[in-house]
Amino acid sequence: MHPACDHCGLAFTREPGFYLGSIYVNYGITVLLTGALYASILALGGSHEAALAACLAVAVLFPVAFFRHARSLLLALDSSVNAHQGAGAADPRTLASDDASAGCLMGAALVAILLFGLGMAAVTVAFSRHGMHEGDPAAADDVDLR
């Protein structure tokens, strides 16, 4: 990674552990993408198995391809929250409040993403049970009525 932006001079070097937050950005976008993909496949008449297989492939491959972009998005979030810092002349006490507001924003986003993921899991379970009760011949073969 370059130490600074060639165009504006923004320093990319941050404290140790700063870029660990990009994991959360990457995870959140992956969850949103796989949720949208799952809903799209079902809306187009695809089966649940095809939707889950496609989502599994995306959930494994997308985070690897999106890794650098997630770091860039985290850096953009940090730059927008701490825009008034300028050339490092900011008071450390104001930086702490900026970090707290950025942390609250990231925490709220993570809660929303986790709730969305749990909702997708609940919908998947509901649809799979719904198929069992609607006379699905494939599901009926698996049921032992003895």
C-alpha positions as CSV (number, residue, x, y, z in Angstrom):
1,M,0.0,0.0,0.0
2,H,1.3,3.5,-0.9
3,P,2.1,5.7,2.1
4,A,0.1,8.6,0.8
5,C,-2.2,9.6,-2.1
6,D,-0.3,10.8,-5.1
7,H,-3.1,13.3,-6.0
8,C,-4.0,15.0,-2.7
9,G,-1.3,13.8,-0.3
10,L,-3.7,12.1,2.2
11,A,-1.6,9.8,4.4
12,F,-2.8,6.2,4.2
13,T,-0.6,5.2,7.2
14,R,-2.8,4.8,10.3
15,E,-2.3,3.4,13.8
16,P,-1.9,-0.4,14.1
17,G,-5.2,-2.2,13.7
18,F,-7.0,0.7,11.9
19,Y,-7.7,-1.3,8.8
20,L,-9.2,-4.2,10.8
21,G,-12.5,-2.2,10.5
22,S,-12.4,-2.9,6.8
23,I,-13.3,-6.5,7.6
24,Y,-16.7,-5.2,8.9
25,V,-17.2,-3.1,5.8
26,N,-16.4,-6.1,3.6
27,Y,-18.7,-8.4,5.6
28,G,-21.6,-5.9,5.5
29,I,-21.4,-5.4,1.8
30,T,-21.1,-9.1,1.3
31,V,-24.3,-9.7,3.4
32,L,-26.2,-7.1,1.5
33,L,-25.1,-8.5,-1.9
34,T,-25.9,-12.1,-1.0
35,G,-29.3,-11.1,0.4
36,A,-30.1,-9.1,-2.8
37,L,-28.9,-12.0,-4.9
38,Y,-31.0,-14.6,-3.0
39,A,-34.1,-12.4,-3.3
40,S,-33.5,-11.8,-7.0
41,I,-33.0,-15.5,-7.8
42,L,-36.2,-16.4,-6.0
43,A,-38.1,-13.5,-7.6
44,L,-37.0,-14.7,-11.1
45,G,-38.4,-18.2,-10.3
46,G,-35.2,-20.0,-9.2
47,S,-35.2,-22.7,-6.6
48,H,-34.0,-22.2,-3.1
49,E,-31.1,-24.6,-3.7
50,A,-29.9,-22.6,-6.7
51,A,-30.2,-19.4,-4.7
52,L,-28.2,-20.8,-1.8
53,A,-25.5,-22.2,-4.1
54,A,-25.1,-18.9,-5.9
55,C,-25.0,-17.0,-2.5
56,L,-22.4,-19.4,-1.2
57,A,-20.2,-18.8,-4.2
58,V,-20.6,-15.1,-3.9
59,A,-20.0,-15.2,-0.1
60,V,-16.7,-17.0,-0.6
61,L,-15.4,-15.1,-3.7
62,F,-16.6,-11.6,-3.3
63,P,-14.8,-10.7,0.0
64,V,-11.5,-11.7,-1.5
65,A,-12.1,-9.5,-4.6
66,F,-13.5,-6.6,-2.6
67,F,-10.7,-6.5,0.1
68,R,-8.9,-3.5,-1.2
69,H,-12.1,-1.5,-1.9
70,A,-13.3,-2.2,1.7
71,R,-10.1,-0.6,3.0
72,S,-10.7,2.4,0.7
73,L,-14.2,2.7,2.0
74,L,-13.1,2.6,5.6
75,L,-10.4,5.3,4.8
76,A,-13.1,7.4,3.2
77,L,-15.4,7.1,6.2
78,D,-12.5,8.1,8.5
79,S,-11.6,11.0,6.2
80,S,-15.2,12.3,6.2
81,V,-15.6,12.0,9.9
82,N,-12.2,13.6,10.6
83,A,-12.3,16.2,7.7
84,H,-11.5,19.1,10.0
85,Q,-8.1,17.7,11.1
86,G,-6.3,19.2,8.2
87,A,-2.5,18.8,8.5
88,G,-2.6,17.2,12.0
89,A,-3.2,20.4,14.0
90,A,-6.3,19.1,15.6
91,D,-6.7,18.8,19.4
92,P,-6.4,15.1,20.5
93,R,-9.6,15.6,22.6
94,T,-11.6,16.4,19.5
95,L,-10.2,13.4,17.8
96,A,-11.5,11.2,20.6
97,S,-15.0,12.5,20.0
98,D,-14.7,12.0,16.3
99,D,-13.6,8.4,16.8
100,A,-16.5,7.9,19.2
101,S,-19.0,9.2,16.6
102,A,-17.4,7.0,13.9
103,G,-17.5,4.0,16.2
104,C,-21.2,4.6,16.9
105,L,-21.9,4.9,13.2
106,M,-20.0,1.7,12.4
107,G,-21.8,0.0,15.4
108,A,-25.2,1.0,14.2
109,A,-24.4,-0.2,10.6
110,L,-23.2,-3.5,12.0
111,V,-26.3,-4.0,14.0
112,A,-28.4,-3.3,10.9
113,I,-26.4,-5.7,8.8
114,L,-26.6,-8.5,11.4
115,L,-30.3,-8.0,11.8
116,F,-30.6,-8.2,8.0
117,G,-28.6,-11.5,8.0
118,L,-30.7,-13.0,10.7
119,G,-33.8,-11.9,8.8
120,M,-32.5,-13.7,5.7
121,A,-31.9,-16.8,7.7
122,A,-35.5,-16.7,9.1
123,V,-36.9,-16.2,5.6
124,T,-34.9,-19.2,4.4
125,V,-36.2,-21.4,7.2
126,A,-39.8,-20.1,6.7
127,F,-39.6,-20.9,2.9
128,S,-38.2,-24.3,3.5
129,R,-40.9,-25.2,6.0
130,H,-43.5,-23.7,3.7
131,G,-42.5,-26.1,0.9
132,M,-42.9,-29.0,3.3
133,H,-46.5,-28.1,4.1
134,E,-47.7,-27.2,0.5
135,G,-47.6,-30.8,-0.8
136,D,-44.2,-30.6,-2.3
137,P,-43.8,-34.1,-3.8
138,A,-40.0,-34.2,-3.2
139,A,-40.5,-33.2,0.4
140,A,-43.3,-35.7,0.9
141,D,-41.1,-38.6,-0.2
142,D,-38.7,-37.8,2.7
143,V,-41.4,-37.9,5.4
144,D,-41.9,-41.2,7.2
145,L,-45.6,-41.3,8.3
146,R,-45.3,-44.6,10.3
